[in-house]
Amino acid sequence: MNDLNRRRFLAASAASPIAVVAVASPAAAAIGDVTLQAALEGRQSVRRFGSAPVAEDALLRLLWAANGVNRPDSGGQTAPSWRSSHDTVIYLATAEGLFRHVHESNTLEKVSDTDIRALSSDSAFVARAPALLIYVSDGEKLRAAAEGADDQALAVGAHVNAAVSAQNVYLACAAEGLGTCLIGGAANREAIAEALALPEGSIVTYIQPVGTPR
Ligand SMILES: Cc1cc2nc3c(=O)[nH]c(=O)nc-3n(C[C@H](O)[C@H](O)[C@H](O)COP(=O)(O)O)c2cc1C
């Protein structure tokens, strides 16, 4: 345990026994076991990951936090979206290939066997992360929801929608004992769009590596 985590552990010990589990034993923690207070205290950007793959059930909990359906009657999702555009689509790149998150069922659909992590970023910690979330704004959905908006407003809406999902992933990672970092600058958006065969008008907004902190 490093000094920062030790301080958090001591603070959490004083605050609540549930938080102790979340911070002292992250590998055993899961979203449901962790208080929001503990997740907020643990939220941080991590740029060093171990090489072990992230378990699929943990990834699905992160994806549900990012973009899951939390109100089945209305199709409402865990993250808000500008004008209810629900335009954010999340892809997952791992050594196993490329997957699309089907948010309605919180499942992963395999798109290809190709590992696109290395082409997604020139930044080594991103390219080598065990799991890489790729946020795409579905241009058709966004335009349909935001009729009359100009390109700048659409781009802002697309990025804000992805960023609020990404913050949910930060909190879920804190709860799961995983590390993550939102990446805007070091994303090879053109290469990603090509690998995903995105239609005209879709926007690669951010990428977000996930792994066990090292
Ligand atoms: C919109 C956005 C884009 C970011 N892009 C990058 C990036 O390209 N590379 C990176 O290492 N960190 C990136 N970050 C993470 C920030 O550098 C990080 O949040 C900041 O240093 C504060 O650290 P903390 O998250 O640990 O509090 C980004 C964060 C945001 C919100």
The ligand as an ORCA input file, in Angstrom:
! r2SCAN-3c Opt
* xyz 0 1
  C     -11.220     15.799    -21.154
  C     -10.003     15.163    -20.535
  C      -8.960     14.760    -21.352
  C      -7.827     14.154    -20.802
  N      -6.833     13.736    -21.634
  C      -5.741     13.147    -21.112
  C      -4.689     12.687    -21.970
  O      -4.738     12.824    -23.195
  N      -3.616     12.087    -21.400
  C      -3.530     11.902    -20.048
  O      -2.529     11.320    -19.605
  N      -4.493     12.315    -19.205
  C      -5.605     12.941    -19.698
  N      -6.619     13.346    -18.866
  C      -6.515     13.101    -17.417
  C      -6.061     14.363    -16.700
  O      -4.712     14.638    -17.011
  C      -6.238     14.166    -15.178
  O      -7.614     14.046    -14.897
  C      -5.646     15.326    -14.402
  O      -4.232     15.292    -14.456
  C      -6.060     15.308    -12.925
  O      -5.625     14.099    -12.317
  P      -6.663     13.121    -11.592
  O      -7.645     12.631    -12.626
  O      -5.829     12.027    -11.004
  O      -7.364     13.931    -10.545
  C      -7.745     13.966    -19.389
  C      -8.805     14.370    -18.576
  C      -9.920     14.955    -19.135
  C     -11.069     15.369    -18.212
*
